[in-house]
């Protein structure tokens, strides 16, 4: 049973569960989205839509990225998808052939490996890094079969963020070696080092970005997870390849949901900044509380929604993340995600999406469990 389902089952039974497992914001969507579906004209919009996305959303994405990132794009550089997961799958099917290899950094978002398998390609793990990875090590570790490098920044699960210099280096390498970069940037607006979005591949000059794909969605930035709207942004020729796959997958993305997301893209910068500041405060609360747990080693993440916690050396071999997660849930009703889900057994991932009081209470339970069990 998935962790969220287990937590829900325990809560239905009356258990007081504190969950650090959420992979999405718990704040409501922005005010700009309120009433958007009520305003949607069902009579005029119930026919089949465009497999590339409705023009009103494509135009809204162009305005959004120019305002937020200074990135000038055109509608033919965007493809609307059923969430970021479908965007990743479309990219793999459009760019790879059976038997190819993709490279992903360790630790990784688990769906990358699953989708590689579904696409008929193998996954090569790049060197482990709990902090910002060494891009040179990535380039050194690919093989002749590697067709693309796929990563998230800010990263799930570590929160590490690639600098624009690293992004440019990767893009140049991809162009020179005829490979691809797929940048999953869905946490780009959960960035805490500066009051602006995280560095993005969309900030590359056009002549440096021909082998680069940007993937994002409305889920994390706007808390619109269930509406399943994502997108790919790339060179028009790449979008044409991806659109050929997308049209045979789902025909078109839900038109009402696209209308909702177009409304969300008009959210004022002040409101987005406030949402990010709230998450930043919750990150700080979690990190401050974790200082009382001596058997976990972690760093304050630059972005994303998670703190990646490694077990200290003397625990490794006696315990692993799976044992820690199972013990915390059974004994303290605290849910964390074991590191094995991300390819690294000696760690756990904690989100900071809950209110500060819940975060502090949850860490107190973690501390108490460790004092009794470790």
C-alpha positions in Angstrom: 0.0 0.0 0.0 1.3 3.5 -0.9 2.3 5.7 2.0 -0.5 8.2 1.5 -3.0 5.4 1.5 -1.6 3.9 4.7 -1.7 7.3 6.4 -5.3 7.8 5.3 -6.3 4.3 6.6 -4.6 5.0 10.0 -6.4 8.4 10.2 -9.8 6.7 9.4 -9.1 4.4 12.3 -8.7 7.4 14.6 -4.9 7.5 14.8 -3.2 10.9 15.1 -0.8 10.7 12.2 1.7 13.4 11.4 2.9 13.0 7.9 6.2 14.2 6.4 5.4 12.3 3.2 3.5 14.9 1.2 5.0 15.6 -2.2 2.8 18.6 -2.9 1.8 21.9 -1.2 -1.0 21.8 1.4 -1.9 25.5 0.9 -5.0 26.2 -1.3 -4.6 27.3 -4.9 -4.1 31.0 -5.7 -7.0 33.4 -5.5 -6.9 33.9 -9.2 -8.2 30.4 -9.7 -11.3 30.8 -7.6 -14.4 30.7 -9.8 -12.4 29.7 -12.9 -14.3 26.5 -13.5 -17.7 28.2 -12.8 -16.8 30.7 -15.5 -15.9 27.9 -18.0 -18.2 27.8 -21.0 -19.1 24.2 -21.3 -21.3 24.6 -24.4 -18.5 26.2 -26.5 -15.7 23.9 -25.3 -16.9 20.3 -25.2 -15.5 19.3 -28.6 -12.1 17.8 -29.1 -9.3 20.1 -28.3 -5.9 20.6 -29.8 -3.4 17.9 -29.1 -0.8 20.6 -28.5 -2.8 22.6 -26.0 -5.4 25.3 -26.3 -4.1 28.6 -27.7 -5.2 30.6 -24.7 -3.0 28.4 -22.4 -0.1 28.5 -24.8 -0.3 32.3 -25.0 -0.6 32.4 -21.2 2.6 30.3 -20.8 4.5 32.7 -23.1 3.4 35.7 -21.0 4.2 33.8 -17.8 7.7 32.9 -18.7 8.6 36.3 -20.1 7.3 37.9 -16.9 8.9 35.5 -14.4 12.1 34.4 -16.1 12.6 37.0 -18.8 12.4 34.1 -21.3 10.8 34.9 -24.7 9.0 31.9 -26.1 6.4 31.4 -28.8 3.3 29.2 -28.7 4.9 26.6 -30.9 7.6 26.0 -28.2 5.0 24.7 -25.7 3.1 21.4 -25.5 0.4 20.9 -22.9 0.4 17.5 -21.2 -1.6 15.6 -18.6 0.7 16.5 -15.8 4.5 16.5 -15.6 4.6 12.7 -15.5 3.1 12.4 -18.9 5.5 15.1 -20.1 8.5 13.0 -19.0 7.0 9.9 -20.7 6.4 11.8 -23.9 9.9 13.2 -23.9 11.4 9.7 -23.5 9.2 8.2 -26.3 10.0 11.1 -28.6 13.7 11.2 -28.1 14.8 7.6 -27.4 14.7 4.4 -29.3 14.4 0.9 -27.8 17.7 -0.1 -26.2 18.9 3.4 -25.6 20.1 4.5 -22.2 19.2 7.6 -20.1 21.3 8.9 -17.2 19.7 10.2 -14.0 21.4 11.5 -10.9 21.3 9.4 -7.6 19.2 10.0 -5.6 16.4 10.2 -8.1 12.6 10.6 -8.4 11.4 7.0 -8.6 9.1 7.5 -11.6 12.1 8.3 -13.8 13.2 4.7 -13.5 9.7 3.3 -14.0 9.1 5.4 -17.1 12.4 4.5 -18.6 11.5 0.8 -18.3 8.1 1.5 -19.9 9.8 3.3 -22.7 12.1 0.4 -23.4 15.3 2.2 -22.3 17.7 1.5 -19.5 18.6 3.9 -16.7 22.2 4.6 -15.7 22.7 6.2 -12.3 25.0 9.2 -12.1 27.2 9.7 -8.9 25.3 10.1 -5.6 25.2 13.6 -4.2 23.2 14.7 -1.2 24.3 18.3 -2.1 24.6 20.1 -5.4 25.9 17.5 -7.8 29.2 17.7 -9.7 28.2 18.2 -13.4 31.7 17.2 -14.5 31.2 13.8 -12.8 27.8 13.4 -14.6 29.5 14.0 -18.0 32.3 11.6 -17.1 29.9 8.8 -16.2 27.7 8.6 -19.2 28.3 5.9 -21.8 28.2 5.7 -25.5 24.6 4.5 -25.3 23.4 7.4 -23.2 20.8 9.4 -25.2 19.8 11.9 -22.6 20.4 13.2 -19.1 17.3 13.8 -17.1 17.3 15.6 -13.7 15.1 17.7 -11.4 16.2 21.1 -10.2 15.3 22.0 -7.5 15.7 18.3 -6.9 13.4 15.8 -5.5 14.4 14.5 -3.0 17.5 16.6 -2.0 16.4 20.2 -2.8 19.7 20.8 -4.6 19.6 23.5 -7.3 21.8 23.7 -10.4 23.4 27.0 -11.1 22.9 28.7 -14.4 26.6 28.0 -15.1 26.0 24.3 -14.6 22.9 24.4 -16.8 24.9 26.1 -19.6 27.7 23.5 -19.3 25.2 20.7 -19.6 23.5 22.3 -22.5 26.8 22.8 -24.4 27.8 19.2 -23.8 24.5 18.0 -25.1 24.7 20.1 -28.2 28.3 19.1 -28.9 27.7 15.3 -28.4 24.2 15.2 -30.0 22.5 14.2 -26.8 19.5 15.7 -24.9 18.9 17.4 -21.6 15.5 16.9 -20.0 15.2 19.4 -17.1 12.3 18.7 -14.7 11.8 22.1 -13.1 8.4 21.7 -11.4 9.8 23.0 -8.1 11.3 26.1 -9.8 9.0 28.5 -7.9 9.9 26.9 -4.5 13.3 28.5 -4.3 14.6 30.1 -1.1 18.0 31.6 -1.8 16.6 34.6 -3.7 13.2 36.2 -4.2 12.9 34.9 -7.7 12.5 31.5 -9.4 15.4 29.0 -9.5 17.8 29.1 -12.4 16.2 27.5 -15.4 17.0 26.1 -18.8 14.6 28.6 -20.2 17.1 31.3 -19.4 19.5 29.9 -22.0 19.9 31.8 -25.3 18.0 30.1 -28.1 21.2 28.9 -29.8 22.3 27.1 -26.7 19.0 25.4 -26.0 18.3 23.3 -29.1 19.0 20.1 -27.3 17.2 21.0 -24.0 13.6 20.3 -22.8 12.0 22.1 -19.9 9.2 20.3 -18.1 6.9 21.8 -15.5 3.3 21.7 -14.3 0.6 23.6 -12.4 0.8 21.1 -9.5 3.6 22.5 -7.2 3.5 26.2 -8.1 -0.3 26.6 -7.9 -1.4 23.6 -5.8 -3.5 22.3 -8.7 -2.3 18.7 -8.4 -5.6 16.9 -9.2 -6.2 19.0 -12.4 -3.3 17.3 -14.1 -1.9 20.0 -16.4 1.7 20.1 -17.3 3.8 21.1 -20.2 7.0 20.7 -22.2 8.9 23.8 -23.5 11.5 23.3 -26.2 12.6 24.1 -29.7 9.6 24.0 -32.1 11.2 21.0 -33.9 11.3 19.1 -30.7 7.8 20.1 -29.7 6.6 18.7 -33.1 8.2 15.3 -32.3 6.7 15.3 -28.8 3.3 16.4 -30.1 3.2 13.4 -32.5 3.5 11.1 -29.4 1.0 13.2 -27.3 -1.7 13.1 -29.9 -1.7 9.3 -29.8 -1.6 9.1 -26.0 -4.6 11.2 -25.0 -5.8 13.3 -27.9 -5.9 16.5 -25.8 -5.7 17.6 -22.2 -8.9 18.4 -20.3 -10.0 21.8 -21.7 -11.6 23.0 -18.5 -8.4 22.3 -16.6 -6.4 24.2 -19.2 -8.7 27.2 -18.7 -8.2 26.9 -14.9 -4.4 26.9 -15.3 -4.5 29.8 -17.7 -6.2 31.7 -14.9 -3.6 30.6 -12.4 -0.8 31.9 -14.6 -2.2 35.4 -13.9 -1.4 35.1 -10.2 0.3 38.3 -9.0 4.0 38.0 -8.2 3.4 39.2 -4.7 1.0 36.3 -4.0 3.5 33.8 -5.4 6.3 35.3 -3.3 4.2 35.0 -0.2 3.4 31.4 -0.9 7.1 30.7 -1.3 8.0 32.7 1.8 5.6 30.6 3.8 7.2 27.4 2.6 10.6 28.8 3.4 9.6 29.5 6.9 8.3 25.9 7.3 11.6 24.7 5.9 13.4 26.6 8.5 11.1 25.3 11.3 11.9 21.7 10.2 15.6 22.2 9.9 15.7 23.9 13.3 13.7 21.1 14.9 16.0 18.4 13.3 19.0 19.8 15.1 17.7 17.9 18.1 17.9 14.5 16.2 21.6 13.5 16.4 21.3 10.4 14.3 20.3 12.2 11.1 22.6 14.3 8.9 21.1 16.8 6.5 21.6 20.1 4.8 19.1 23.0 4.4 17.7 22.7 0.9 17.9 25.6 -1.5 14.6 24.7 -3.1 11.8 22.1 -3.4 9.6 20.8 -0.6 11.9 18.3 1.2 14.8 17.8 3.6 17.0 14.8 2.7 18.2 13.1 5.9 21.0 10.6 5.8 21.6 8.2 8.7 24.8 8.9 10.6 27.6 6.4 10.1 27.3 4.3 13.2 23.7 3.4 12.3 24.4 2.2 8.9 24.4 -1.6 8.9 22.2 -1.8 11.9 19.3 0.3 10.6 18.3 1.6 7.2 15.7 4.1 6.0 13.1 1.4 5.5 13.4 0.2 9.1 13.3 3.8 10.4 10.2 4.7 8.4 8.4 1.5 9.4 9.3 2.0 13.1 8.2 5.6 13.1 4.9 4.9 11.5 4.1 1.9 13.7 5.3 3.3 17.0 4.8 7.0 16.7 2.4 7.5 13.9 4.9 9.6 12.0 5.1 9.1 8.3 8.4 9.6 6.4 9.5 8.3 3.0 12.4 5.8 3.1 15.4 6.7 1.0 15.1 3.4 -0.8 12.3 4.9 -2.9 14.9 7.2 -4.3 17.7 4.7 -4.8 19.5 5.2 -1.4 18.6 3.0 1.5 20.5 4.9 4.3 18.3 8.0 4.3 14.8 9.2 4.7 13.0 12.2 3.1 10.9 14.6 5.1 8.6 17.2 3.6 7.9 20.6 5.2 4.4 21.2 3.7 2.5 21.0 7.0 2.0 23.9 9.5 4.9 24.7 11.8 3.1 23.2 14.9 2.7 19.9 13.2 6.3 19.9 12.0 7.6 20.5 15.5 5.3 17.9 17.0 6.4 15.4 14.4 10.1 15.9 15.0 9.5 15.6 18.7 8.0 12.1 18.1 11.0 11.3 15.8 13.4 12.3 18.5 11.5 10.3 21.2 11.5 7.2 19.0 15.2 7.4 18.4 16.0 7.8 22.1 14.1 4.6 22.9 15.1 2.5 19.8 18.5 3.5 18.6 
